[in-house]
Amino acid sequence: MPTTALGSSKYLKVAAKIETALQTGAWDGGKMPSVRGIAAEYGISVVTASRALQVLRDKGLIQTIERSGCYRIPPPTADRWAVCLRLTPGALQRFTVNLTQSGFQAVARRSPMHLAFDAFDLTPALTREQAAAAAAQAKADGLKGVFLLPSRVSDADGATDRTFLAGCNDAGLPAVLLERNTRGATALTHDLVAVDDVAAARDCTDHLLASGRRRVGVVVASPVSSHHDRVAGYLHAVHEAGHGARKHPQTPVVICQPVDLPTKEAHAAVADEVQRHKLDGVVCYQDYTALGLIVELLNRRAKVPDDVAVVGFDNLPLGEDFGISLTTYDYPAEAMAERAVEAMHARIARPHRPPARVLVPGKLIVRASAPAG
């Protein structure tokens, strides 16, 4: 739920003035001035203007769209959804956050809706009763449903996600999962909208094999459905390669990136396994790991892609800008958000139907790290 603004009263007074302006029809076109524009208009510092706008965001009156600016929130009749992204902490986390949020924001520009990011505090100590109370309060405040990207970090985080979902069920607040089921879970208890990870990993592996790679492996990290599916797609491609027209039989190599090591050490451990198995092609479960692996290989005087071709997942901006641009499987953020909203409406219309799994296709983007043969 929105937090109460604290601190100096100056930015609260400015926020109140802007709220009054919004209520009297200011910026009816939707687009508001930039932070610097607000600062100049009200004769305040950029920091004060930024804090005033944050108050309005917390109250659900405006929204910030990445690389575009601030906009009035659509009319009060628009649906209000919470989007909870439980992504792996780290220096590059914001890139993945921006990717997923941008998908929902793109859908919101076409179909007016309120989007509340970070609306719930999912701490390890969360109890089912607390989760139910928070969900009930959010529902009373007008929230119609929750989109949850579960954490893949630890069993404790997986348990917290399941506790939160149980609390939502108790409060009658529908939830739709994004990209993966809760960590370690086998049964699907809620609707899930995910990339077709089996097809994705199969396409990535087929691409490496078609380019002449003879020893291809896959890197995953967590016991979550998306990683299981990528292993399945990889294994399918390897099997077909040994029995199809190309006749490239090989022993499958599945590398698990250590989760208990600092990032650089974890990437080094992956590079150790790649070299131990003499792989000349690797499918990594995310762009971060793919780029980290490339750096490690280059530091060891291996050539990429000549010695080892590398493919990632998600098509994050840093992959295209890297010295050796990264071949990657695109994350269809807007299509994912669109199908998730459709799934939510279907769940609200038929609350007692069995959980559904919706798969969204992506596409392979070929760049320098794994060129076509």
Backbone torsions as a table, in degrees:
resi	resn	phi	psi	omega
1	MET	NA	155.7	179.8
2	PRO	-57.7	143.7	178.8
3	THR	-93.1	155.6	179.0
4	THR	-81.8	131.8	179.4
5	ALA	-66.8	139.1	-179.4
6	LEU	-124.0	159.9	172.0
7	GLY	111.7	-153.9	-176.1
8	SER	-55.4	143.1	-179.6
9	SER	-77.2	-14.3	-175.6
10	LYS	-61.7	-48.1	-178.1
11	TYR	-71.3	-26.2	175.0
12	LEU	-67.3	-38.7	178.1
13	LYS	-66.1	-40.5	177.5
14	VAL	-65.7	-41.3	177.8
15	ALA	-59.6	-40.1	178.9
16	ALA	-64.5	-37.8	178.7
17	LYS	-66.7	-42.8	179.1
18	ILE	-65.7	-39.5	178.3
19	GLU	-61.0	-42.2	177.3
20	THR	-61.6	-42.0	178.7
21	ALA	-61.6	-40.3	178.0
22	LEU	-63.2	-40.7	-178.3
23	GLN	-70.0	-21.0	-178.8
24	THR	-102.5	15.6	171.1
25	GLY	98.0	7.9	178.8
26	ALA	-65.6	146.1	177.3
27	TRP	54.5	45.3	-179.9
28	ASP	-62.1	-21.0	177.4
29	GLY	-71.2	-10.5	177.2
30	GLY	104.9	-49.2	-176.5
31	LYS	-75.5	130.6	178.1
32	MET	-103.3	166.5	175.5
33	PRO	-62.4	159.3	175.4
34	SER	-68.3	172.5	176.9
35	VAL	-56.8	-42.6	178.9
36	ARG	-66.9	-35.0	176.9
37	GLY	-65.3	-42.2	176.6
38	ILE	-63.5	-42.3	179.8
39	ALA	-60.1	-43.9	-179.9
40	ALA	-68.2	-40.2	-176.8
41	GLU	-66.3	-35.3	-176.3
42	TYR	-105.0	4.2	177.0
43	GLY	63.6	44.3	-178.1
44	ILE	-129.7	172.8	178.2
45	SER	-76.9	162.0	177.6
46	VAL	-62.8	-37.3	179.2
47	VAL	-62.4	-45.5	179.4
48	THR	-64.4	-40.9	179.0
49	ALA	-62.6	-41.8	179.9
50	SER	-62.7	-41.0	179.7
51	ARG	-69.0	-35.8	177.6
52	ALA	-65.0	-42.8	179.1
53	LEU	-66.0	-33.8	177.1
54	GLN	-63.1	-38.0	176.4
55	VAL	-59.1	-43.7	-178.8
56	LEU	-68.9	-34.7	175.1
57	ARG	-64.8	-43.0	179.1
58	ASP	-62.3	-30.4	179.2
59	LYS	-85.7	-0.2	177.3
60	GLY	75.9	22.6	-177.9
61	LEU	-94.9	-27.3	178.6
62	ILE	-136.9	164.5	174.9
63	GLN	-137.6	151.2	177.5
64	THR	-105.2	128.7	179.3
65	ILE	-109.9	126.0	-175.3
66	GLU	-51.7	130.6	177.8
67	ARG	61.7	16.5	-179.0
68	SER	-127.3	-39.6	178.6
69	GLY	124.2	-161.5	-178.1
70	CYS	-98.4	143.3	179.9
71	TYR	-135.7	150.0	169.7
72	ARG	-61.3	142.3	173.9
73	ILE	-71.2	146.0	178.0
74	PRO	-58.1	171.2	-177.5
75	PRO	-54.4	154.4	-177.1
76	PRO	-57.7	-19.7	-179.1
77	THR	-75.3	-13.8	179.9
78	ALA	-67.1	148.0	179.1
79	ASP	-64.0	146.7	178.0
80	ARG	-115.0	121.2	-179.2
81	TRP	-121.0	149.0	170.3
82	ALA	-99.5	139.4	176.7
83	VAL	-122.6	109.2	-177.0
84	CYS	-108.7	114.5	-176.5
85	LEU	-109.4	105.2	-177.5
86	ARG	-95.3	73.2	-174.4
87	LEU	-94.5	154.2	-177.5
88	THR	-61.1	124.8	179.3
89	PRO	-61.4	150.9	178.0
90	GLY	157.4	171.6	-175.6
91	ALA	-63.0	-26.6	-175.9
92	LEU	-102.1	7.2	-176.6
93	GLN	-57.6	-36.9	-174.2
94	ARG	-62.0	-28.7	179.3
95	PHE	-64.1	-42.7	178.6
96	THR	-70.7	-38.4	176.1
97	VAL	-59.5	-48.0	-179.3
98	ASN	-61.1	-39.0	-179.2
99	LEU	-61.2	-49.4	-177.8
100	THR	-69.3	-43.5	179.3
101	GLN	-62.2	-38.4	-178.3
102	SER	-63.1	-31.7	177.2
103	GLY	-63.5	-46.2	178.5
104	PHE	-67.3	-38.8	-179.8
105	GLN	-65.1	-34.9	177.2
106	ALA	-65.8	-40.9	177.7
107	VAL	-66.2	-38.6	-179.4
108	ALA	-64.4	-29.5	178.4
109	ARG	-70.8	-26.6	178.6
110	ARG	-89.7	-38.6	-177.6
111	SER	-126.8	101.1	-173.9
112	PRO	-48.4	130.0	177.8
113	MET	-159.8	154.7	173.8
114	HIS	-93.4	133.6	178.7
115	LEU	-119.1	119.4	179.3
116	ALA	-108.1	104.8	176.2
117	PHE	-88.5	146.6	-179.8
118	ASP	57.4	40.9	-177.3
119	ALA	-80.2	-17.2	-177.7
120	PHE	-128.0	145.6	178.3
121	ASP	-99.9	100.3	-176.3
122	LEU	-97.5	84.5	179.6
123	THR	-92.3	155.4	-179.6
124	PRO	-58.2	-25.0	-177.8
125	ALA	-85.0	2.7	-176.8
126	LEU	-59.3	130.2	175.4
127	THR	-101.2	163.2	179.5
128	ARG	-62.8	-37.6	179.1
129	GLU	-64.1	-42.4	178.3
130	GLN	-65.3	-41.7	179.1
131	ALA	-63.1	-41.8	179.4
132	ALA	-65.2	-39.9	179.5
133	ALA	-65.5	-42.6	179.2
134	ALA	-64.7	-41.8	179.4
135	ALA	-66.2	-40.2	179.5
136	ALA	-64.4	-40.6	178.4
137	GLN	-65.8	-42.2	178.4
138	ALA	-62.2	-40.3	178.5
139	LYS	-64.2	-41.5	178.0
140	ALA	-64.2	-29.4	178.9
141	ASP	-82.0	0.5	174.9
142	GLY	107.7	0.7	177.9
143	LEU	-70.8	131.8	-176.0
144	LYS	-101.0	-17.1	-179.3
145	GLY	-177.7	168.4	-176.5
146	VAL	-127.0	131.8	169.6
147	PHE	-103.2	123.2	-174.9
148	LEU	-122.4	122.0	167.1
149	LEU	-94.7	103.9	-173.3
150	PRO	-65.1	155.7	176.1
151	SER	-73.8	147.1	174.2
152	ARG	-114.4	8.0	-168.0
153	VAL	-73.2	-47.1	-172.1
154	SER	-151.1	164.3	176.3
155	ASP	-63.2	-35.3	179.1
156	ALA	-63.4	-41.5	178.0
157	ASP	-65.7	-38.3	177.1
158	GLY	-61.9	-40.5	178.1
159	ALA	-65.1	-38.5	178.0
160	THR	-63.3	-42.0	178.4
161	ASP	-61.1	-42.8	-179.6
162	ARG	-68.4	-35.6	175.6
163	THR	-63.1	-44.3	178.9
164	PHE	-61.4	-45.2	179.9
165	LEU	-63.8	-38.1	177.7
166	ALA	-64.5	-39.7	177.0
167	GLY	-64.0	-39.5	176.0
168	CYS	-61.4	-42.5	177.6
169	ASN	-59.9	-44.3	-179.3
170	ASP	-60.5	-35.5	-177.7
171	ALA	-87.2	-4.8	-178.3
172	GLY	73.7	26.2	178.8
173	LEU	-101.2	113.6	-176.5
174	PRO	-67.8	148.7	179.4
175	ALA	-134.6	141.1	175.3
176	VAL	-123.3	130.9	179.9
177	LEU	-85.5	145.0	178.4
178	LEU	-110.9	128.7	170.3
179	GLU	70.6	-37.3	-176.8
180	ARG	-152.3	157.3	172.1
181	ASN	-76.4	169.2	178.6
182	THR	-62.8	148.9	-175.6
183	ARG	-55.2	129.5	176.1
184	GLY	81.8	-12.5	-177.5
185	ALA	-75.6	144.6	176.4
186	THR	-108.1	-40.4	179.4
187	ALA	-85.4	143.2	178.6
188	LEU	-91.4	117.7	-178.4
189	THR	-103.3	-12.9	-179.5
190	HIS	-137.5	158.4	175.7
191	ASP	-57.1	141.5	-178.8
192	LEU	-129.7	126.5	174.0
193	VAL	-112.3	119.2	-172.0
194	ALA	-140.2	156.9	167.3
195	VAL	-63.1	146.9	176.0
196	ASP	-73.2	81.8	-171.9
197	ASP	-68.9	-28.4	176.1
198	VAL	-63.9	-51.0	179.0
199	ALA	-63.5	-36.5	-178.7
200	ALA	-62.7	-51.0	-179.1
201	ALA	-66.4	-34.4	176.8
202	ARG	-63.5	-44.0	179.2
203	ASP	-63.0	-42.5	179.9
204	CYS	-62.5	-44.7	-179.3
205	THR	-67.5	-43.3	177.4
206	ASP	-58.6	-39.1	179.9
207	HIS	-62.4	-44.6	-180.0
208	LEU	-65.6	-42.0	-179.7
209	LEU	-67.3	-39.8	179.6
210	ALA	-66.7	-24.9	179.2
211	SER	-84.2	3.8	175.7
212	GLY	101.8	4.6	179.2
213	ARG	-72.5	136.3	-175.0
214	ARG	-107.1	-19.9	-179.3
215	ARG	-131.5	95.7	-175.1
216	VAL	-111.7	134.0	176.8
217	GLY	-124.2	172.0	178.6
218	VAL	-128.7	143.7	178.9
219	VAL	-115.3	127.3	173.5
220	VAL	-130.3	-179.8	-175.6
221	ALA	-143.3	-25.5	-169.3
222	SER	-137.9	153.0	176.5
223	PRO	-80.3	68.7	178.3
224	VAL	-124.8	159.1	-172.8
225	SER	-60.8	-37.2	-178.8
226	SER	-64.3	-38.5	179.0
227	HIS	-72.4	-39.2	176.2
228	HIS	-59.7	-42.3	-178.6
229	ASP	-66.6	-35.9	179.2
230	ARG	-69.1	-36.8	174.2
231	VAL	-63.5	-42.0	180.0
232	ALA	-61.1	-44.6	179.1
233	GLY	-64.0	-41.2	176.8
234	TYR	-60.9	-48.0	-178.9
235	LEU	-62.1	-37.9	178.1
236	HIS	-61.8	-45.3	-179.6
237	ALA	-64.6	-41.1	179.3
238	VAL	-64.3	-41.9	178.8
239	HIS	-61.8	-47.4	-179.7
240	GLU	-62.9	-35.4	179.7
241	ALA	-64.5	-31.2	-179.9
242	GLY	-80.9	-16.1	-176.2
243	HIS	-121.1	-7.0	-177.0
244	GLY	-90.0	-161.5	-175.0
245	ALA	-65.1	-31.9	-176.0
246	ARG	-76.8	-26.7	179.6
247	LYS	50.9	63.2	177.5
248	HIS	-114.8	68.0	-178.6
249	PRO	-64.9	141.2	176.9
250	GLN	-155.6	157.8	175.5
251	THR	-82.0	125.2	180.0
252	PRO	-60.7	143.5	176.9
253	VAL	-128.2	112.1	177.5
254	VAL	-109.9	116.8	-178.4
255	ILE	-104.5	128.7	177.1
256	CYS	-100.5	115.0	178.5
257	GLN	-67.9	129.4	179.4
258	PRO	-61.2	136.8	-179.7
259	VAL	-100.5	-7.6	-176.9
260	ASP	-102.9	13.7	178.9
261	LEU	-115.2	153.5	171.2
262	PRO	-57.0	156.3	-172.4
263	THR	-53.8	-49.2	-177.4
264	LYS	-62.1	-41.7	179.4
265	GLU	-67.2	-36.0	178.1
266	ALA	-64.5	-41.7	177.8
267	HIS	-66.0	-36.1	177.1
268	ALA	-64.5	-38.6	178.5
269	ALA	-64.4	-38.2	176.7
270	VAL	-64.7	-43.6	178.6
271	ALA	-61.2	-38.4	176.9
272	ASP	-56.6	-46.4	-178.3
273	GLU	-68.7	-38.7	178.0
274	VAL	-59.4	-44.7	-179.1
275	GLN	-74.3	-34.3	179.1
276	ARG	-63.6	-38.7	-179.7
277	HIS	-88.0	1.3	179.8
278	LYS	54.2	45.9	179.5
279	LEU	-76.6	143.9	173.2
280	ASP	-116.7	7.2	175.0
281	GLY	-154.6	136.9	-176.5
282	VAL	-138.5	132.2	172.1
283	VAL	-103.9	116.7	-179.0
284	CYS	-101.8	146.1	-173.6
285	TYR	-70.9	-12.7	177.8
286	GLN	-155.8	159.4	-179.4
287	ASP	-62.8	-36.1	-179.0
288	TYR	-56.5	-48.7	-178.6
289	THR	-66.6	-39.7	179.3
290	ALA	-60.8	-45.6	179.4
291	LEU	-66.8	-40.7	177.4
292	GLY	-61.9	-39.5	177.5
293	LEU	-64.5	-43.0	179.4
294	ILE	-59.1	-44.9	179.5
295	VAL	-60.4	-45.2	179.9
296	GLU	-62.2	-43.1	-179.6
297	LEU	-64.4	-42.1	178.6
298	LEU	-63.6	-39.5	177.9
299	ASN	-62.9	-25.2	179.4
300	ARG	-95.0	13.7	177.4
301	ARG	66.7	21.7	170.4
302	ALA	-84.9	147.7	-178.9
303	LYS	-97.4	133.1	176.7
304	VAL	-118.5	120.6	11.1
305	PRO	-97.9	3.1	-172.4
306	ASP	-57.1	-48.5	-179.6
307	ASP	-86.3	-43.4	-178.8
308	VAL	-138.1	122.9	173.7
309	ALA	-92.8	141.2	-173.8
310	VAL	-129.6	135.4	178.1
311	VAL	-124.4	138.9	177.4
312	GLY	-114.5	-168.5	178.6
313	PHE	-134.8	141.1	168.2
314	ASP	111.6	-23.6	-179.5
315	ASN	56.3	53.7	176.3
316	LEU	-77.3	150.9	-174.4
317	PRO	-55.5	-37.1	-177.1
318	LEU	-64.5	-22.4	178.9
319	GLY	-68.2	-36.5	179.1
320	GLU	-75.3	-30.7	-176.8
321	ASP	-87.0	-10.3	-178.2
322	PHE	-64.8	155.1	-178.2
323	GLY	-52.9	-44.9	171.7
324	ILE	-105.5	99.2	-173.4
325	SER	-57.3	141.4	-167.2
326	LEU	-91.8	126.1	166.9
327	THR	-70.4	132.9	-171.4
328	THR	-152.9	162.0	175.7
329	TYR	-100.9	119.4	-172.3
330	ASP	-66.3	135.1	174.1
331	TYR	-89.0	113.8	-175.7
332	PRO	-78.9	73.8	-169.3
333	ALA	-58.4	-46.5	-177.2
334	GLU	-68.4	-43.3	178.1
335	ALA	-63.8	-37.8	176.8
336	MET	-60.7	-47.2	-179.4
337	ALA	-64.3	-40.9	-179.5
338	GLU	-62.4	-45.6	179.4
339	ARG	-69.4	-31.9	177.8
340	ALA	-65.8	-42.5	177.6
341	VAL	-64.2	-39.9	176.6
342	GLU	-61.4	-43.1	179.0
343	ALA	-63.5	-37.2	178.9
344	MET	-64.8	-45.2	178.5
345	HIS	-62.3	-38.8	178.2
346	ALA	-65.6	-37.8	178.1
347	ARG	-66.4	-41.2	179.0
348	ILE	-64.9	-38.2	-179.5
349	ALA	-71.2	-33.7	-178.7
350	ARG	-132.8	77.9	-172.0
351	PRO	-66.1	-17.8	-174.2
352	HIS	-106.7	6.3	178.3
353	ARG	-73.1	157.1	179.8
354	PRO	-62.1	154.2	178.3
355	PRO	-59.6	140.3	-179.4
356	ALA	-112.2	149.1	175.6
357	ARG	-115.2	119.6	-178.5
358	VAL	-110.0	124.1	-178.9
359	LEU	-104.6	133.3	-177.8
360	VAL	-114.8	124.7	-179.4
361	PRO	-74.6	146.9	172.1
362	GLY	-117.3	-155.7	179.2
363	LYS	-152.9	148.4	177.4
364	LEU	-81.1	131.1	177.0
365	ILE	-111.5	113.1	-173.6
366	VAL	-90.1	125.2	178.0
367	ARG	-134.8	-161.2	-168.2
368	ALA	-70.1	-27.2	-175.0
369	SER	-70.8	-18.4	177.5
370	ALA	-155.0	74.4	-177.6
371	PRO	-70.8	162.8	176.4
372	ALA	-67.6	151.2	-178.8
373	GLY	-75.9	NA	NA
